Amino acid sequence: MKAAVIGAGWAGLAACAALRDAGAQVTVFEAGRTPGGRARRVVHPEFGGHLDNGQHILLGAYDQTLALMRRLGRNPDALLMRRSLRLSSLDGQFRLSAPALPAPLHAAVALLTARGLSWNSRLAAVRLIYGLKKMAWHPPRDWTVAQLMAHFQQPEPLIRCVWEPLCLAALNTPLDEASATLYARILQDSLNGDRHNSDLLLPCVDLSALWPDAVALHATMRYGATVRHLIPSAHGVDVNRERFDTAVLAVPPSVAARLLEDALIDANTPALLKALQAFDYMPIATLNLRLASPWPLPEPMMQLREDKTRGHFGQWIFDRSRLTRSSPGAELAIVTSAARDLADDDRDAIIANLTAQVAEQAARHPSRLARMPAIEAAELFIEKRATFAAVPGLKRPLNTTPWPTLALAGDWTDTGYPGVLEGAVRSGLKAAQVLLAR
């Protein structure tokens, strides 16, 4: 079988790997020059190693991604730093750490013993977990996360310290807009099952090297090849006027809508076209800093407290040097999810405000961190369409299309997950199954 994959993101490359395993001859069309899509390597000469276009983490529950890595000969234990569920603020005012107990008991004990939460907040957090479990982890489909918080009477300090940061990190959507159904799915996978499902997996190599490079190495890759011509039929798919037996379309939904608009109208399937055109998007900002001297953080990943009135929009900080096992603390990454307030702001002002936020909160830490060293290099990435807006009632397309020769892939398909890496991988694997089963 001669197959085309359009898009070399995590979904497209997962589909490529599965199709190749089944004996297909696969050609991947990628408009860019690096495999990985919105989770890829970026070369920057002023930093010690390769950067990513955005800092990402994985969870222990991401079983399909971890299994794919192993099939490709990429050892997750060597390439990912595994940390048990642990949240700690840079100012030292909040800390949550899960003990080695069965799930969800480990999360309940972590919440009950968390530093910086009142007893009322701790008990309220346990009430939410067990309340969701009684709902079979399926709150009403039209609820937002804010409505979920109100239903279980979650105190504002608890929301600010725990539930909101987790929502922004997983759904990249503000609480009053985010789908409670998708949020509950993340909590279910993390907290209901093996306790290692809630482990945080922090990449120790750039995101392309994690596994996309391994797929690209053994596929026919056409970099810089933007697909402008796509005609599917019952017997094959024409891609840029070249005939393939099958194809996986693994591009953002707006691009898929543009490529398929005429074909979907001819096939009298306006519902799919409408679904592809219905997505809104959310940005993520990542500020990378290289410091004049090492400045190790107490944890490789720590929370930041937001103060939007002062431009302090940072939510997480990563000690990149510690993750890459180079000089600890010499390189940092500061992440802001749902970064609509930063998307069109002055870049120098963003860098100055985020840097001030880190320095100020580090100075409050009980261990009395040394003063933040001078910044030698700063690189700000703002991925304006990092993920789809994970809102209630969003009708996401299946992997199938009106043509048995064409499948859709992407974290935006109906995976049951928000726009996370595991959803992208699952979507790509499912798209390959659709084509192989025809």
N, C-alpha and C positions, 0 to 999 in steps of 0.2 A: 504494500500500500504506500502510495506517495502522498505524504501529508504536509500541510503548511500550518505553521503556528504564527499568528500575527500578534506580536508583542512579546518582548523578552522580560516581562516582569515575573514575579513569583508564580502567578497563576499560569502564564504561558509556558514557563520553563518546567513547571510540574507536569503539565500536559505533555510537553515534549519528552520528558523522561519516561512517562508511562507509555507513550506511543512507541518510543524506541525500544523499550523493554518487550513490547509486543511484536517487534520485528519491522516496524514501519520505517520508511526513509523520510526523515523529517527535515524540513527547511524552515528556519525561523527568520521572520522579517522583523527588524527592529529599527525604529527611526533614530534612536540614539547610538552611542558607541560603546556602552557598557551594559552587561546583563544585570538584571535586578529591578528595573522599573523604578517605582517610587521608594524602593529600599535597595539602594545601590551604592557602590564605591564612588567617591569623588577624589580626584588627585589634587593635592594642594601643596605646592613646594615649601611653604613656610611652616608646615607641621611635620612632626617626626614620622608619622605613618599616614596611610590613607584615611581620609575622613569618610563619613556617610552623609548622604543628602538629608538625613534626619536620624536622630538616635532612636533605636527601637529596642524593645525587650520581647522575650518570649516567655511563656508560662510552661510549667511542667505538664499541664493538660494538653499541650499542643502535640498530640500523639502522632498525627499524620505528618507533620513537618519533621519531627524527630525520626520517624521511621524512614522518610524519604532520604534524610541525611545519611542514615546508616546504609541504605541500599546503594547510595552513591559513594560509599567509602569515606564519608565525612563523619568523624567521631564527635558526637555532641559533647561528650565528657571532656574532650580536649579543646573544643572550640567555643564552649559556652561556660561561663562561671555560674554554677548553680548555687542559689542562696535560698534557704528556707524563708517562708513568708515573714518579711521584716520591713516595717516602715519606720523611718526615723527622720525628724526634721533637722535641718542644718543649725537652727538656733537652739536645739537641745530641749525644746519644750514639749515635744511629743515623741513617743516611741512605742511601737507595737511589735512584738516578736512571738511567733508561734512555737510552742513546745513540740516535742516528738510524741504526739498523741494521735489517735485515729481521727479522721475528718468526720463530721465538722467540729468535733470536740476541740481540736487543736486551734481552730479559729475562735471558738467561743472563749477558750481560756486566754488566748492572746488578747481579745477585746476586754475581758474582765480584769486583766492585769496591766493594761496599757497605761503608760505614764502620760499625764496631761489631760486625761478624761475624768470627769466626775463619775460617781457611781451611777447617777441617773443616766448618763450617756452610755456607760458600759452595759447596763442592763437593757437599754433601748436598742443597742446594736445587736445583742443576742436575740432580742425579741424580733428584730427584722429577719435575721437568718432563719430562725425557726418558723416564723410566719411565712416566709417564702417557701420553706420546705413543706408546710401544710398546704400551700397552694400548688404543690408539685412543681415549683419554680416557674409557674406560668401566671403572672399577674395579668389583669385585663389588657388586651392588645392596644387599647387606645390610651393607656396611662403613660404619662411621662415619668421620668425618674423623680422629679419634684413631687408628683402626686403619690408615688410610691413612698417617698419619705414622709409625706403628710399622713398617709394612711396608717403607717406604723409609728407615728408621733416621734420622729427622730429629732433630737435637739440640734440647734444650729451649730454649736461647737463640734459635735460629732460629725455632722454633715461636712463642715469645713475641713476637719482633720482627716477623715476617712472616706466617706462616701463620694464626695465631690471629686477629690483627686483620682480615685479609682474610675469614676465615670468619665472624666476627661481623658485619662490615659487609655481607656479601653474603647470608648465610643467616639472620642474627639468631638463631642457635642455637649453644650451646656445642659445642666440638669433640667431646666424648664422646657427644653426642646427634645431631650434624649428619650429614646424608647425604653420603657421599663422592661419590656419583654427581652430585648437584646442585653440589657444590663443584667437581668436575672440569669440569662444563659451563661454569661461570663462568671457570675458568682457561683452558679451551679457547678460548672466544670472545674472551678478552682477549689470549691469548698466541700463538694458533695462527692466523695469517692476517696481514692487514695490521697493521703495527706501531701504526697509529693506533687500532686496536681497543682497546688498553690505555690510551688517553688518559683522563684524569679530566675530566669535564664538570661544572663547578660552576655552579649556577643563579645568575644575576645579578639575577633578579626573583623575586617570590614564586611559589610552585608553581602557584597558580591562574592567574597571569598568563602563565606559561610557554606554555601552550596551552589548558587547559580553558576559560578565559574566552572564547576565540575560538569554541569549539564552542557554548557556552551562549548566546552572543550571537545565534546564528542558529537556535536550536532553541526549541521551546515548553517552557519550564522551569516545573515546578510545585514550587517550594520549599516546605518545611514540609509536604509531602504524604507521610505515612507510608503505605505500602501494607499493608493488613491483609487484603485479600480478593483472592485470585488463583486463578482457575480456568482451566487450560489444556484445550484440546480439539483434535481434529484439524482444526477449522475456524476457530479463533480463540482469543483469550485474553481473559478478563474480568479487568480490573484495577480494583479498587475499584468494581465493578459497571458499568464502562464497557467496551464491546467494542472490541478491537483485532484486526487481522488477524494480527499477530505481536508477540512481545515478547522482550526480552532481560532476563534476571534477573541483575543485576550487583550483588549484595549479598554480605556475608560468608556462608560456608557454613552457619553456625548459623541465620541468618535465612532462607536459602533452604530449609533443612530444615523450619523451622516453617511457612513459607508453602505448601510443597508436600507436607507429610506426608500429608494425607488423599488427595490426588490420586495420590501415588506408591503408597500402599497399595491404592487402587482399581485402579490400573494394574498391580498385582502386580509391582512393580519394587523390592523391598526392598533390593537391592544398592546402588542409587543413594542411597536414604535413609540407609543405613548409612554410605556413604562421606561424605555431607554431615555426618553427626553425629560422624565419627571425628577431626576436626581438633582439635588443641590449639594454643594461641597463645602468642606471645612479646611482651613489652613492649619499647618503646624510650623512653628518656628524653632530652629535649633541654632544656638550661638555656640561656636567652638572658640575656646581661648587657649593660647599657648602662653605660659607664664615664664618669667625670667629665671625662676628657680622652683624646685619641687615644693608643693604645698599639699601634702596628703590629706584627704578628707577622712573622717572617722569611719565612713561606709563608702563603698563604691557607687552607691545610688542613694540619694537623700532627697527629702521633700523641701520645698521652699514655700514660704508663706507669701501669698499675693497681697499687694496693696496697689490696686489699679489707679488710685488717685495720684500716686507717685511714679507711675510707669513701671512698677515692680510686678511684671506679668509672669515671671519665671515660676514654674511649678515643680520641676525636678532638676537636680544637678547630678552629673555623672563624673566620676574620676576616671577619665578615659585612659590615662597612663597606667593606672592600676589594672584596668581590664586588659590592656594590651601587654601587660607585664614589662613595661618600660619604666622610666623614672616616675614613681608614684606622685601624682598631683601636679605634674608639669603641664598636663593638658586636661581641660574640663569641657563638658558640654552641658548647656543649660537649655531646657526644653519648655516650650509653651504650647499646649494643645488648644484647639478651638481658638486660634490666634487671630480672630477677625480684627481685634483692636490694633494689631501690629502689621497687618497685611499691607497697608499703604502709608505707614508712619515713616519718619526720617530714620534711616538706618543707623547713623551715628548716635542719635538720641536713644534708640533701642539698645544699642551696645552699652552706652554709658549707664542707662537706667538698670539694665540687668546686672551689669558688673557691680554697681553700687548696692543692689539688692543682696548679692552673694556676700560681698565684703561686710555689710552691715549685720547680716544674720549669722555669719560665721563668728563675728566678734562676740556674739551672745552665747556661744556654745560653752557648756560648763568646763570643757577641757581647755578652754582659753587658747583656741587656735591662733597661731601666729598671724601677724598682719598679712593680708593677701599680697603676694609679690606683684611687681609691675607686669603689665601685659605686653608681650612682644608681638603677638599676632592675634587677630580676631577675624572670624569668618562667620557671617550670618546667612543661614539658609532659610528661606520662607517658601515652603511648598504650598502654593495657594489652593491646590486641589488635592490635598494629601489623602483625604478619605471622603466618602459620601456622608452627608448629614444623616445620622442614625435616628430618624424621627419616627414616631408611632404611625402605623398605617401605611408605611411605604411598601408598595407592591414591587418586589424585586423579581426580575426574570429568572426562569429556570435555565439550565444549561442547554436544553433542547431548542431548536428553531423549526420553522416550517419545512426545512430541508434536512433530510437524514445525513447529508454530507457535511453539514456545518454545525458546530457547537459553540456556545458562548462560555467564556471563563473570566473570572475576576472576583475580587472580594465583594463586589456589588451584586453578584448573583445571589440566588436564594439559598444561602449556606446555613442560615440560622445564627450566624455570627455577625457582629459589626465588622467594620472595615479593618480587620486585623490580619496578620501574616498567615495564621492558621486557616482563616477563611479563604484566602487567596490560594493556598496550596490545595485545600480540599476541593475548591472549585475547579482547579486545573486537572486534578485527578479524575473528578467526576466527568468533566468534558471529554477526556480521553476515553472513559468507559462508554459514554454515549456513542462515540464514533466506532469503537471497537465492537459494540453490540449490534450494530446495524445489519 
